[in-house]
Amino acid sequence: MSLGELQPLLLQLEPEPGPLTPQILRALRAHGRPLRWAITAAEPQASGGCRLQIEAVILQSGGEP
């Protein structure tokens, strides 16, 4: 039985107004199960918002045993 594979992930996210953590987790879960993550950069945008760089380790589901 395969338990999955650990994959590094570098993600760019422009968050919407509101709580930040649920937005980050939702974006990470699109790639697998996030084991750990960190915001490693925040870049201001001309629109007044910001772009976040998130580095994570994701557990991707294993395929066939």
PyMOL Python script that loads the backbone (N, CA, C, O; Angstrom):
from pymol import cmd

cmd.read_pdbstr("""\
ATOM      1  N   MET A   1       0.840  -1.181   0.000  1.00  0.00           N
ATOM      2  CA  MET A   1       0.000   0.000   0.000  1.00  0.00           C
ATOM      3  C   MET A   1       0.883   1.242   0.000  1.00  0.00           C
ATOM      4  O   MET A   1       1.788   1.362   0.826  1.00  0.00           O
ATOM      5  N   SER A   2       0.628   2.152  -0.908  1.00  0.00           N
ATOM      6  CA  SER A   2       1.389   3.393  -0.995  1.00  0.00           C
ATOM      7  C   SER A   2       0.740   4.445  -0.099  1.00  0.00           C
ATOM      8  O   SER A   2      -0.470   4.662  -0.153  1.00  0.00           O
ATOM      9  N   LEU A   3       1.557   5.090   0.722  1.00  0.00           N
ATOM     10  CA  LEU A   3       1.035   6.098   1.641  1.00  0.00           C
ATOM     11  C   LEU A   3       0.977   7.479   1.020  1.00  0.00           C
ATOM     12  O   LEU A   3       0.308   8.364   1.554  1.00  0.00           O
ATOM     13  N   GLY A   4       1.650   7.681  -0.076  1.00  0.00           N
ATOM     14  CA  GLY A   4       1.673   8.988  -0.710  1.00  0.00           C
ATOM     15  C   GLY A   4       3.094   9.448  -0.920  1.00  0.00           C
ATOM     16  O   GLY A   4       4.051   8.751  -0.583  1.00  0.00           O
ATOM     17  N   GLU A   5       3.213  10.614  -1.474  1.00  0.00           N
ATOM     18  CA  GLU A   5       4.523  11.160  -1.811  1.00  0.00           C
ATOM     19  C   GLU A   5       4.596  12.605  -1.337  1.00  0.00           C
ATOM     20  O   GLU A   5       3.663  13.383  -1.534  1.00  0.00           O
ATOM     21  N   LEU A   6       5.718  12.955  -0.710  1.00  0.00           N
ATOM     22  CA  LEU A   6       5.932  14.331  -0.274  1.00  0.00           C
ATOM     23  C   LEU A   6       6.431  15.156  -1.449  1.00  0.00           C
ATOM     24  O   LEU A   6       7.348  14.747  -2.162  1.00  0.00           O
ATOM     25  N   GLN A   7       5.824  16.316  -1.645  1.00  0.00           N
ATOM     26  CA  GLN A   7       6.198  17.198  -2.745  1.00  0.00           C
ATOM     27  C   GLN A   7       6.358  18.619  -2.220  1.00  0.00           C
ATOM     28  O   GLN A   7       5.491  19.110  -1.498  1.00  0.00           O
ATOM     29  N   PRO A   8       7.459  19.287  -2.575  1.00  0.00           N
ATOM     30  CA  PRO A   8       7.552  20.713  -2.250  1.00  0.00           C
ATOM     31  C   PRO A   8       6.629  21.497  -3.186  1.00  0.00           C
ATOM     32  O   PRO A   8       6.380  21.084  -4.318  1.00  0.00           O
ATOM     33  N   LEU A   9       6.136  22.612  -2.704  1.00  0.00           N
ATOM     34  CA  LEU A   9       5.232  23.434  -3.504  1.00  0.00           C
ATOM     35  C   LEU A   9       5.541  24.903  -3.251  1.00  0.00           C
ATOM     36  O   LEU A   9       5.686  25.329  -2.106  1.00  0.00           O
ATOM     37  N   LEU A  10       5.640  25.660  -4.312  1.00  0.00           N
ATOM     38  CA  LEU A  10       5.788  27.112  -4.237  1.00  0.00           C
ATOM     39  C   LEU A  10       4.535  27.707  -4.869  1.00  0.00           C
ATOM     40  O   LEU A  10       4.253  27.468  -6.044  1.00  0.00           O
ATOM     41  N   LEU A  11       3.797  28.469  -4.104  1.00  0.00           N
ATOM     42  CA  LEU A  11       2.486  28.952  -4.527  1.00  0.00           C
ATOM     43  C   LEU A  11       2.437  30.474  -4.426  1.00  0.00           C
ATOM     44  O   LEU A  11       2.913  31.053  -3.450  1.00  0.00           O
ATOM     45  N   GLN A  12       1.860  31.114  -5.434  1.00  0.00           N
ATOM     46  CA  GLN A  12       1.596  32.554  -5.409  1.00  0.00           C
ATOM     47  C   GLN A  12       0.099  32.726  -5.172  1.00  0.00           C
ATOM     48  O   GLN A  12      -0.715  32.085  -5.836  1.00  0.00           O
ATOM     49  N   LEU A  13      -0.258  33.582  -4.234  1.00  0.00           N
ATOM     50  CA  LEU A  13      -1.664  33.773  -3.894  1.00  0.00           C
ATOM     51  C   LEU A  13      -1.950  35.255  -3.696  1.00  0.00           C
ATOM     52  O   LEU A  13      -1.228  35.944  -2.975  1.00  0.00           O
ATOM     53  N   GLU A  14      -3.008  35.741  -4.341  1.00  0.00           N
ATOM     54  CA  GLU A  14      -3.497  37.098  -4.103  1.00  0.00           C
ATOM     55  C   GLU A  14      -4.784  36.947  -3.303  1.00  0.00           C
ATOM     56  O   GLU A  14      -5.851  36.720  -3.873  1.00  0.00           O
ATOM     57  N   PRO A  15      -4.683  37.074  -1.984  1.00  0.00           N
ATOM     58  CA  PRO A  15      -5.844  36.787  -1.136  1.00  0.00           C
ATOM     59  C   PRO A  15      -6.956  37.820  -1.284  1.00  0.00           C
ATOM     60  O   PRO A  15      -6.716  38.985  -1.601  1.00  0.00           O
ATOM     61  N   GLU A  16      -8.166  37.359  -1.046  1.00  0.00           N
ATOM     62  CA  GLU A  16      -9.350  38.217  -0.995  1.00  0.00           C
ATOM     63  C   GLU A  16      -9.443  38.802   0.411  1.00  0.00           C
ATOM     64  O   GLU A  16      -8.799  38.293   1.329  1.00  0.00           O
ATOM     65  N   PRO A  17     -10.227  39.856   0.599  1.00  0.00           N
ATOM     66  CA  PRO A  17     -10.447  40.360   1.958  1.00  0.00           C
ATOM     67  C   PRO A  17     -11.069  39.261   2.825  1.00  0.00           C
ATOM     68  O   PRO A  17     -11.858  38.448   2.342  1.00  0.00           O
ATOM     69  N   GLY A  18     -10.710  39.249   4.084  1.00  0.00           N
ATOM     70  CA  GLY A  18     -11.249  38.255   5.011  1.00  0.00           C
ATOM     71  C   GLY A  18     -10.137  37.430   5.623  1.00  0.00           C
ATOM     72  O   GLY A  18      -8.958  37.715   5.414  1.00  0.00           O
ATOM     73  N   PRO A  19     -10.507  36.408   6.380  1.00  0.00           N
ATOM     74  CA  PRO A  19      -9.513  35.568   7.048  1.00  0.00           C
ATOM     75  C   PRO A  19      -8.539  34.940   6.043  1.00  0.00           C
ATOM     76  O   PRO A  19      -8.944  34.418   5.005  1.00  0.00           O
ATOM     77  N   LEU A  20      -7.273  35.004   6.372  1.00  0.00           N
ATOM     78  CA  LEU A  20      -6.221  34.562   5.455  1.00  0.00           C
ATOM     79  C   LEU A  20      -5.982  33.053   5.497  1.00  0.00           C
ATOM     80  O   LEU A  20      -5.827  32.422   4.451  1.00  0.00           O
ATOM     81  N   THR A  21      -5.952  32.474   6.689  1.00  0.00           N
ATOM     82  CA  THR A  21      -5.613  31.050   6.820  1.00  0.00           C
ATOM     83  C   THR A  21      -6.527  30.146   5.999  1.00  0.00           C
ATOM     84  O   THR A  21      -6.017  29.272   5.298  1.00  0.00           O
ATOM     85  N   PRO A  22      -7.858  30.308   6.046  1.00  0.00           N
ATOM     86  CA  PRO A  22      -8.699  29.432   5.224  1.00  0.00           C
ATOM     87  C   PRO A  22      -8.415  29.556   3.725  1.00  0.00           C
ATOM     88  O   PRO A  22      -8.505  28.566   2.998  1.00  0.00           O
ATOM     89  N   GLN A  23      -8.075  30.750   3.261  1.00  0.00           N
ATOM     90  CA  GLN A  23      -7.765  30.939   1.838  1.00  0.00           C
ATOM     91  C   GLN A  23      -6.490  30.192   1.459  1.00  0.00           C
ATOM     92  O   GLN A  23      -6.418  29.562   0.404  1.00  0.00           O
ATOM     93  N   ILE A  24      -5.490  30.271   2.328  1.00  0.00           N
ATOM     94  CA  ILE A  24      -4.223  29.579   2.068  1.00  0.00           C
ATOM     95  C   ILE A  24      -4.447  28.074   2.064  1.00  0.00           C
ATOM     96  O   ILE A  24      -3.989  27.381   1.156  1.00  0.00           O
ATOM     97  N   LEU A  25      -5.146  27.565   3.071  1.00  0.00           N
ATOM     98  CA  LEU A  25      -5.375  26.119   3.149  1.00  0.00           C
ATOM     99  C   LEU A  25      -6.177  25.614   1.955  1.00  0.00           C
ATOM    100  O   LEU A  25      -5.891  24.540   1.427  1.00  0.00           O
ATOM    101  N   ARG A  26      -7.173  26.376   1.528  1.00  0.00           N
ATOM    102  CA  ARG A  26      -7.971  25.977   0.361  1.00  0.00           C
ATOM    103  C   ARG A  26      -7.092  25.892  -0.888  1.00  0.00           C
ATOM    104  O   ARG A  26      -7.211  24.949  -1.670  1.00  0.00           O
ATOM    105  N   ALA A  27      -6.214  26.875  -1.072  1.00  0.00           N
ATOM    106  CA  ALA A  27      -5.318  26.870  -2.236  1.00  0.00           C
ATOM    107  C   ALA A  27      -4.341  25.699  -2.167  1.00  0.00           C
ATOM    108  O   ALA A  27      -4.054  25.071  -3.186  1.00  0.00           O
ATOM    109  N   LEU A  28      -3.833  25.402  -0.978  1.00  0.00           N
ATOM    110  CA  LEU A  28      -2.887  24.293  -0.830  1.00  0.00           C
ATOM    111  C   LEU A  28      -3.572  22.947  -1.029  1.00  0.00           C
ATOM    112  O   LEU A  28      -3.001  22.048  -1.648  1.00  0.00           O
ATOM    113  N   ARG A  29      -4.781  22.798  -0.515  1.00  0.00           N
ATOM    114  CA  ARG A  29      -5.495  21.511  -0.627  1.00  0.00           C
ATOM    115  C   ARG A  29      -5.821  21.152  -2.069  1.00  0.00           C
ATOM    116  O   ARG A  29      -6.078  19.987  -2.371  1.00  0.00           O
ATOM    117  N   ALA A  30      -5.813  22.123  -2.953  1.00  0.00           N
ATOM    118  CA  ALA A  30      -6.021  21.830  -4.375  1.00  0.00           C
ATOM    119  C   ALA A  30      -4.873  20.988  -4.928  1.00  0.00           C
ATOM    120  O   ALA A  30      -5.006  20.379  -5.990  1.00  0.00           O
ATOM    121  N   HIS A  31      -3.745  20.950  -4.211  1.00  0.00           N
ATOM    122  CA  HIS A  31      -2.562  20.216  -4.666  1.00  0.00           C
ATOM    123  C   HIS A  31      -2.307  18.942  -3.861  1.00  0.00           C
ATOM    124  O   HIS A  31      -1.466  18.129  -4.246  1.00  0.00           O
ATOM    125  N   GLY A  32      -3.010  18.760  -2.766  1.00  0.00           N
ATOM    126  CA  GLY A  32      -2.795  17.604  -1.896  1.00  0.00           C
ATOM    127  C   GLY A  32      -3.036  18.002  -0.452  1.00  0.00           C
ATOM    128  O   GLY A  32      -3.674  19.017  -0.176  1.00  0.00           O
ATOM    129  N   ARG A  33      -2.523  17.201   0.461  1.00  0.00           N
ATOM    130  CA  ARG A  33      -2.701  17.472   1.894  1.00  0.00           C
ATOM    131  C   ARG A  33      -1.505  18.263   2.417  1.00  0.00           C
ATOM    132  O   ARG A  33      -0.392  17.739   2.443  1.00  0.00           O
ATOM    133  N   PRO A  34      -1.708  19.507   2.831  1.00  0.00           N
ATOM    134  CA  PRO A  34      -0.573  20.297   3.317  1.00  0.00           C
ATOM    135  C   PRO A  34      -0.084  19.782   4.671  1.00  0.00           C
ATOM    136  O   PRO A  34      -0.862  19.650   5.616  1.00  0.00           O
ATOM    137  N   LEU A  35       1.215  19.493   4.749  1.00  0.00           N
ATOM    138  CA  LEU A  35       1.805  19.056   6.010  1.00  0.00           C
ATOM    139  C   LEU A  35       2.387  20.231   6.776  1.00  0.00           C
ATOM    140  O   LEU A  35       2.291  20.300   8.001  1.00  0.00           O
ATOM    141  N   ARG A  36       2.992  21.153   6.038  1.00  0.00           N
ATOM    142  CA  ARG A  36       3.499  22.381   6.649  1.00  0.00           C
ATOM    143  C   ARG A  36       3.546  23.443   5.569  1.00  0.00           C
ATOM    144  O   ARG A  36       3.656  23.143   4.380  1.00  0.00           O
ATOM    145  N   TRP A  37       3.460  24.693   6.006  1.00  0.00           N
ATOM    146  CA  TRP A  37       3.519  25.794   5.049  1.00  0.00           C
ATOM    147  C   TRP A  37       3.965  27.051   5.768  1.00  0.00           C
ATOM    148  O   TRP A  37       3.863  27.160   6.990  1.00  0.00           O
ATOM    149  N   ALA A  38       4.463  28.004   4.983  1.00  0.00           N
ATOM    150  CA  ALA A  38       4.902  29.287   5.519  1.00  0.00           C
ATOM    151  C   ALA A  38       4.749  30.355   4.446  1.00  0.00           C
ATOM    152  O   ALA A  38       4.964  30.094   3.262  1.00  0.00           O
ATOM    153  N   ILE A  39       4.380  31.550   4.865  1.00  0.00           N
ATOM    154  CA  ILE A  39       4.395  32.710   3.977  1.00  0.00           C
ATOM    155  C   ILE A  39       5.832  33.209   3.969  1.00  0.00           C
ATOM    156  O   ILE A  39       6.356  33.621   5.004  1.00  0.00           O
ATOM    157  N   THR A  40       6.471  33.174   2.805  1.00  0.00           N
ATOM    158  CA  THR A  40       7.886  33.540   2.726  1.00  0.00           C
ATOM    159  C   THR A  40       8.120  34.892   2.064  1.00  0.00           C
ATOM    160  O   THR A  40       9.241  35.402   2.080  1.00  0.00           O
ATOM    161  N   ALA A  41       7.078  35.478   1.484  1.00  0.00           N
ATOM    162  CA  ALA A  41       7.211  36.818   0.902  1.00  0.00           C
ATOM    163  C   ALA A  41       5.823  37.425   0.747  1.00  0.00           C
ATOM    164  O   ALA A  41       4.835  36.715   0.559  1.00  0.00           O
ATOM    165  N   ALA A  42       5.768  38.735   0.829  1.00  0.00           N
ATOM    166  CA  ALA A  42       4.540  39.491   0.575  1.00  0.00           C
ATOM    167  C   ALA A  42       4.922  40.681  -0.292  1.00  0.00           C
ATOM    168  O   ALA A  42       5.719  41.528   0.111  1.00  0.00           O
ATOM    169  N   GLU A  43       4.349  40.735  -1.483  1.00  0.00           N
ATOM    170  CA  GLU A  43       4.691  41.773  -2.459  1.00  0.00           C
ATOM    171  C   GLU A  43       3.481  42.678  -2.690  1.00  0.00           C
ATOM    172  O   GLU A  43       2.432  42.202  -3.125  1.00  0.00           O
ATOM    173  N   PRO A  44       3.613  43.974  -2.405  1.00  0.00           N
ATOM    174  CA  PRO A  44       2.489  44.894  -2.639  1.00  0.00           C
ATOM    175  C   PRO A  44       2.126  44.939  -4.130  1.00  0.00           C
ATOM    176  O   PRO A  44       2.994  44.836  -4.997  1.00  0.00           O
ATOM    177  N   GLN A  45       0.842  45.092  -4.403  1.00  0.00           N
ATOM    178  CA  GLN A  45       0.349  45.186  -5.773  1.00  0.00           C
ATOM    179  C   GLN A  45      -0.176  46.600  -6.026  1.00  0.00           C
ATOM    180  O   GLN A  45      -0.589  47.290  -5.094  1.00  0.00           O
ATOM    181  N   ALA A  46      -0.159  47.023  -7.277  1.00  0.00           N
ATOM    182  CA  ALA A  46      -0.641  48.358  -7.649  1.00  0.00           C
ATOM    183  C   ALA A  46      -2.114  48.541  -7.284  1.00  0.00           C
ATOM    184  O   ALA A  46      -2.563  49.661  -7.038  1.00  0.00           O
ATOM    185  N   SER A  47      -2.855  47.449  -7.251  1.00  0.00           N
ATOM    186  CA  SER A  47      -4.286  47.505  -6.929  1.00  0.00           C
ATOM    187  C   SER A  47      -4.548  47.774  -5.452  1.00  0.00           C
ATOM    188  O   SER A  47      -5.693  47.976  -5.050  1.00  0.00           O
ATOM    189  N   GLY A  48      -3.493  47.777  -4.647  1.00  0.00           N
ATOM    190  CA  GLY A  48      -3.649  48.001  -3.217  1.00  0.00           C
ATOM    191  C   GLY A  48      -3.601  46.728  -2.398  1.00  0.00           C
ATOM    192  O   GLY A  48      -3.458  46.783  -1.177  1.00  0.00           O
ATOM    193  N   GLY A  49      -3.718  45.598  -3.042  1.00  0.00           N
ATOM    194  CA  GLY A  49      -3.631  44.316  -2.348  1.00  0.00           C
ATOM    195  C   GLY A  49      -2.188  43.862  -2.251  1.00  0.00           C
ATOM    196  O   GLY A  49      -1.265  44.668  -2.364  1.00  0.00           O
ATOM    197  N   CYS A  50      -2.001  42.584  -2.045  1.00  0.00           N
ATOM    198  CA  CYS A  50      -0.647  42.040  -2.020  1.00  0.00           C
ATOM    199  C   CYS A  50      -0.659  40.627  -2.598  1.00  0.00           C
ATOM    200  O   CYS A  50      -1.688  39.952  -2.629  1.00  0.00           O
ATOM    201  N   ARG A  51       0.499  40.211  -3.048  1.00  0.00           N
ATOM    202  CA  ARG A  51       0.685  38.843  -3.541  1.00  0.00           C
ATOM    203  C   ARG A  51       1.571  38.141  -2.520  1.00  0.00           C
ATOM    204  O   ARG A  51       2.647  38.626  -2.170  1.00  0.00           O
ATOM    205  N   LEU A  52       1.100  36.993  -2.052  1.00  0.00           N
ATOM    206  CA  LEU A  52       1.852  36.212  -1.084  1.00  0.00           C
ATOM    207  C   LEU A  52       2.560  35.066  -1.778  1.00  0.00           C
ATOM    208  O   LEU A  52       2.013  34.437  -2.684  1.00  0.00           O
ATOM    209  N   GLN A  53       3.771  34.804  -1.347  1.00  0.00           N
ATOM    210  CA  GLN A  53       4.480  33.603  -1.781  1.00  0.00           C
ATOM    211  C   GLN A  53       4.417  32.627  -0.617  1.00  0.00           C
ATOM    212  O   GLN A  53       4.796  32.958   0.507  1.00  0.00           O
ATOM    213  N   ILE A  54       3.937  31.428  -0.894  1.00  0.00           N
ATOM    214  CA  ILE A  54       3.775  30.414   0.136  1.00  0.00           C
ATOM    215  C   ILE A  54       4.597  29.202  -0.260  1.00  0.00           C
ATOM    216  O   ILE A  54       4.466  28.681  -1.368  1.00  0.00           O
ATOM    217  N   GLU A  55       5.440  28.762   0.650  1.00  0.00           N
ATOM    218  CA  GLU A  55       6.216  27.544   0.450  1.00  0.00           C
ATOM    219  C   GLU A  55       5.601  26.473   1.332  1.00  0.00           C
ATOM    220  O   GLU A  55       5.302  26.715   2.501  1.00  0.00           O
ATOM    221  N   ALA A  56       5.413  25.288   0.766  1.00  0.00           N
ATOM    222  CA  ALA A  56       4.731  24.225   1.496  1.00  0.00           C
ATOM    223  C   ALA A  56       5.320  22.867   1.152  1.00  0.00           C
ATOM    224  O   ALA A  56       6.023  22.699   0.156  1.00  0.00           O
ATOM    225  N   VAL A  57       5.010  21.909   2.006  1.00  0.00           N
ATOM    226  CA  VAL A  57       5.259  20.499   1.723  1.00  0.00           C
ATOM    227  C   VAL A  57       3.884  19.848   1.696  1.00  0.00           C
ATOM    228  O   VAL A  57       3.106  19.956   2.643  1.00  0.00           O
ATOM    229  N   ILE A  58       3.604  19.171   0.592  1.00  0.00           N
ATOM    230  CA  ILE A  58       2.296  18.583   0.339  1.00  0.00           C
ATOM    231  C   ILE A  58       2.428  17.066   0.286  1.00  0.00           C
ATOM    232  O   ILE A  58       3.377  16.538  -0.294  1.00  0.00           O
ATOM    233  N   LEU A  59       1.476  16.373   0.893  1.00  0.00           N
ATOM    234  CA  LEU A  59       1.395  14.923   0.767  1.00  0.00           C
ATOM    235  C   LEU A  59       0.393  14.628  -0.338  1.00  0.00           C
ATOM    236  O   LEU A  59      -0.796  14.923  -0.214  1.00  0.00           O
ATOM    237  N   GLN A  60       0.891  14.043  -1.415  1.00  0.00           N
ATOM    238  CA  GLN A  60       0.013  13.683  -2.526  1.00  0.00           C
ATOM    239  C   GLN A  60      -0.371  12.227  -2.363  1.00  0.00           C
ATOM    240  O   GLN A  60       0.466  11.388  -2.030  1.00  0.00           O
ATOM    241  N   SER A  61      -1.635  11.931  -2.599  1.00  0.00           N
ATOM    242  CA  SER A  61      -2.133  10.570  -2.447  1.00  0.00           C
ATOM    243  C   SER A  61      -1.373   9.617  -3.341  1.00  0.00           C
ATOM    244  O   SER A  61      -1.045   9.936  -4.484  1.00  0.00           O
ATOM    245  N   GLY A  62      -1.099   8.445  -2.808  1.00  0.00           N
ATOM    246  CA  GLY A  62      -0.408   7.425  -3.592  1.00  0.00           C
ATOM    247  C   GLY A  62      -1.333   6.839  -4.635  1.00  0.00           C
ATOM    248  O   GLY A  62      -2.554   6.832  -4.482  1.00  0.00           O
ATOM    249  N   GLY A  63      -0.739   6.361  -5.672  1.00  0.00           N
ATOM    250  CA  GLY A  63      -1.509   5.721  -6.735  1.00  0.00           C
ATOM    251  C   GLY A  63      -1.820   4.286  -6.362  1.00  0.00           C
ATOM    252  O   GLY A  63      -2.412   4.027  -5.315  1.00  0.00           O
ATOM    253  N   GLU A  64      -1.431   3.373  -7.196  1.00  0.00           N
ATOM    254  CA  GLU A  64      -1.685   1.964  -6.934  1.00  0.00           C
ATOM    255  C   GLU A  64      -0.619   1.410  -6.005  1.00  0.00           C
ATOM    256  O   GLU A  64       0.509   1.903  -5.990  1.00  0.00           O
ATOM    257  N   PRO A  65      -0.966   0.387  -5.229  1.00  0.00           N
ATOM    258  CA  PRO A  65       0.014  -0.199  -4.301  1.00  0.00           C
ATOM    259  C   PRO A  65       1.183  -0.830  -4.991  1.00  0.00           C
ATOM    260  O   PRO A  65       2.078  -1.358  -4.332  1.00  0.00           O
TER     261      PRO A  65
END
""", "prot")
cmd.dss("prot")
cmd.show_as("cartoon", "prot")
cmd.util.cbc("prot")
cmd.orient("prot")
